[in-house]
Amino acid sequence: MGDRFAGTVLRDLDGGAARPTLGEIGLAQFAPYLMNRVMARWNANMSEALKQHDMTTAKMRALAVLSLSSTVTINELSVYAVTEQSTMSRTLDSLEEQGYIRRQPRPEDMRVRDVAITEEGRIAFEAVWPTMYELLMQLFDGVSDDEYTAFATILHKVLRNIRKYEI
């Protein structure tokens, strides 16, 4: 199962250690709880800030991913944007109506549709980016560059442990 430390939270159960209870760990040290609280607050703050741009969180996530990719499939975009495929399909309908994205069948496989951002979509995302960055800076106020790098490294390890998709 990889390297473990013999601390209060993570214990080598193969070595005969007893599994700690949630009460022994406590919510303040239970990482999934803390991650949920952080992301719930981030999403609420982002949703509120996006209202002034007439943008939803799902639209912002889709445009953010598309601003970094030439094209992606709807399935890939759903994974990258952490959005259910049905929600992503409705979001893309709206973004297409706004002229922010373009969907095209792949020439070699007409069943697959590639999604790309338009210039209007790029402009809309660039208008939202300062707000996203400001909220990022607020989130990591008092965190050093080294701490941020270590945190991101740990999150990548955790994601590898639980991910369902290779992307």
N, C-alpha and C positions, 0 to 999 in steps of 0.2 A: 504494500500500500504506500510505499514511499517513506521518506524520512519523517519521523514523528518525534516530538519531544515529550518527555515524561512530566508534563506540567499538570495543572489543575484541569484544564479543558481537554487537551489532546493527550491521550494516554495510550501506551502500547498494550492493547488488550490481549495480544498474543503472549505477552509476558506474564499474564495472570492478573493484571491490574483490574480493579473493579471499574465499571463504567460509571462516571459521575452522574449525578442527578442534575436536572435543570436548576434546582435550588442551590446545589453546590456551585454550579457555574455562575448563575445569576444572569439576568438579562443584560447587565452592563458589560458582560464578557462574552455573550453569545453572539458571535459574528453575524449569523443570518438575521437576527432581530435588528442589530445595528444597521446592517445594509438596507433592510426594509425601511427603517426610519429615515435614513439618509435619502434614499431614492424617492420615498413618498414626499418628503419635503421638497427635494429638487424638482420633482414633477409638478407639484402644486405651485411652486414659485415660477417655474417655467411656463406653465399653463396661464397663470395670471399675467405674466409679462408679455406673452404672445398675443394676448387679446388686442393690444394696441396696434399690432401688425395684421390683425384679422387673420390669424394663423392658429392652427391647432397643434398640439404636440406631435400627433401622427404626421401631419404635413411637414412640420419642422424636421422631424427625424428622417423622413423620406428625402427631403431636399438636401439635408446635411450629407447623407450617404451619396446621393446622386452628384453632389458638388465635388466629390472626391473620386468618382468612378465615371468612366466613359459611358458604359451601359451595364445594367444588371437585369436579371430576370425578376419577376414578381416574387418568386420564392426566395431568391437571394436577398432581395430588398426587405422582405418580411423578417428574415433572420437578422440582418444587419440593423434594422430599425427597431427590433424587438417589439414587433407588432403582429397580431394574428393575421393570417393571410386574408380572411374575409374583411377585416378592418382595412388592411392595406389596399385591397381592391377598391373599396369605396373611397378611400383617401385618394387613390390614383385617378379615379373618375373625376373627383372634384379638382385635383391639380391639373388634369388635362383640360377641363372646362375653363380653368383660369389661364391656360396657356403656359403653365409652368413646367410641364413634362410632355414627352412624346412617347407613345408606345408603338412598336413596330414588330411584326412577325419576323422571326429569324429566317433568312432565305433558305438555309439548309434544313430547317425543321419548323414548319409553319405553325406547329402546336405551341412553340415557345415564343413568348413575346418579350422583347428587350425594352427596357425603360431607360430613357435618357432625359436629362434636364435641358430645358431650353434657356435661351439668354434671359427671358423674362423670369424664369425660375431661379436662375443664378442671381439676378438682381434682387429678387424677393428674399433669397437666403442671405445674401450679403447685408440686407437691411436688418435681419434678425441676429446675425452673428455677434454684433457688439453686445447685445443683451445676453446671449448665451455665454460669452466670455466674461462679462461682468459677474454673472451668477457663478461661474466657475471660480473666479477669483474670490468671491465671497465664501464659497464652499471650502476653499483651501487657505483661507486667511490664517496666518500663523504657522503654516506648514512650509518647511524648507524644501528646496529643490531636491535634495537627497531623500527626504522623507516622501515626497511625491513620487520620485522614481521607484523607491522601494515599494510603496503602496501599489503602484501600477504593476510592478513585477509580481507581487503577491496576487493581485487580481487576475493576472494572466494565468498563473498556476492554478488558482481556484477554478477559473473558467475551463481550463483544459480538463480538470477533474470531473466537471459536471456537464460539459457541453454535449449536446445531442447532434449538432451539425459540425462539420469540419471548418466552417467559416465562422 
